Amino acid sequence: MNKSSIRKKILKLRKKKYSRNLSINPKTFFKFLERIKYKSKIIGAYYPFNYELDILNILKNFEKKNFVISLPKIAKNNKMDFYQWSLNDPLKINQFGIPETTSNKKIHPNILLIPLVGFDYQLNRLGYGGGYYDRYLSKVKYKIIKIGIGFSFQKINNIPTKSHDIKLDYIITERKIIK
């Protein structure tokens, strides 16, 4: 199966199986950060849409612990950068229907939470197909921890990859942490 047909199949499955009750426990997430001994408090996240795993509870906990949170914004040139955001800040809907921050304060996150359409145990991710995260990560010249976030049922045996596809460091689902 090619990426496009895998994507369609998983998005349909995700819509069917989606439940707000399936989530990642914030305590589990923070224990994971402690275990990997990561001290950075600059997070690049996403605002959940289209039946993505809801991480707002985790972001709320990040904010309570004085982390800097940022969300991606897509520019006219199909490039993506991260801009500071707080849970109380307004959002606007971009051309793809994705909520974005209205902030213009660019942030360079050290930990990136990346929404998944699909994933495999080799830490490959399948996104929506626009290549935004791969382009962003290819231009980053500093150490960034890449954590894919998705439901356990989004796992497939093998995602077809190309040379420009960037692997994740970890994948976290409501059931397990894959490294």
N, C-alpha and C positions, 0 to 999 in steps of 0.2 A: 504494500500500500504506500502511496506517496503522501507527503506531508499534508497536502490539501484535503485528501479524503480522510486521513487520520483526524485532522483538525475538525472537520464537519461532524464526524462520528462522536468525538469526545465532547464537543460543544453541545450536541443534542443530548448526550448522556448526562452532562453536567446540569443542564436545564431540568431534566427529568428527575435527577437524584438530589438536587440542591435542597439543603435544609439549613436554616439559621442555627439549628441546634448543633450542627457539626462545626466545631471550631478548635482552635489551638488555645490551650490554657496559657494565659500570660506567664504564670509561674514557671511552667515548663520551658517557655521561651527564654526567660531570664536565666534559668538554671543552665540552659544550653549555652548562652553567651558567657556565663561564668566558666563553664567547663572548657570552652575553647580559649579562655583567658583573653577575651577581647574587651578592651577598655573604652573604645571610641563611643562617643555619645552623639554621633552625627549619622542619622538614619535617612536613607532614601526609601520611600515606601510607595504604596499605590492606594488609591481610593477605590474600594471594591465596586464593581459593576458587572453586569452580564453574568450573574450567578458565580462570580469569583468567591473564593474563601474570604469571609469577612474578617479583616484584621483590625477593625476600629477599636476593639477592646485592648488589643496589644498596643496600639498607638496611644490610647488613653493612658496606659501604664507607662509607656515611654515618656509621655509628657509629665506625668507625676514625678518621674525620676530625673527630670530636667534634661532629657535628651532633646536635641534639635531634630525636628522632623521636616522632611521635604517631600514634595510630590513632583512627578514629572510633568513637564509642559512640552508640547510639540510645537516647534517653530515652523514657519512657512517653508523652509528649506528641507523639511522632513528630518530635521535633527531634533534631538530631545536633550533637555537639561533638567536639573532638579532645582526647585525653588522652595524657600522656607514656607512652612504651613503649620498652623495650629488647629486643633479641633474646633475652635470657635471662629476661625477665619472663613470668609465666604468662598464658594467654589463657583466656577462657571463651566458649562458643558462645551467641550470642543467639537470640532467638525466630525469626530468619530463617535460622539455621544459619551465620551469619557469625562468625568468630573476632573477639573484642573484647578489649582490654586490661582488666585488673582495676583499673588505676590510677584514682585520683580527682583527679590533678593535671591540671587543664585547661590546655591549651596553645593559643596563637593562632599557627598556622603562617603563614609568609610564602610558602612554596612548597607547593602542594597537588598530589599525585599522585593522579589520579582514574581508577579502573578504567572501562574502556569496554565496553559491549555492542556498540555500533556507532559510526561516525563518518563525517563527510564532509570534503571538502577546504575547506569554509567554516568549519571549526573547531566544528561542531555535534556534540554528543555524544548518544548514546542510552544510557541507563542501564537499570536494572531496572524503572523505572516508578514508584518510590515518591516521587520528587521531593526526596529528602533532600539531595543536593548543591546543587540549585538553591535550596532554602530556606536552607541554611547560607550559601551565597555571597551571597544577597540581604541577609542581616543583617550581613555583614562590612563594616566601615566603614573599612578600611585596605587598602593595596595588597597583593594576593595574586596570585602567578603560578599560573595554572591549567594544569596539564599532564595531558592525557589519555594513558593508557597502554593499549595494546591491540595485537593482532596485525594485520599488514597485511591479512589476508583479512577483517577485520571492517569494512573500508571499503565504504560504499555511495555511490551517486551523490548522493542528496539526502535528508537526514533532515527529515521534517516538523517544523516548530518552532511554538511558541506564544510569546506575549510574555514569559512567566515563565522560559523556557529561557535559560540563561546560556551564552554561547559560551566556549570554551577559548582560552587564549593560544597553546598549542602542543599538538601530538599527537606522541607518540613511539611508534614501533613497532619491531619487531626489524629493520626494513629502512631506515627513514627518519625524519626529523624534519620535521614539517609546521608551517609558521607562517603 
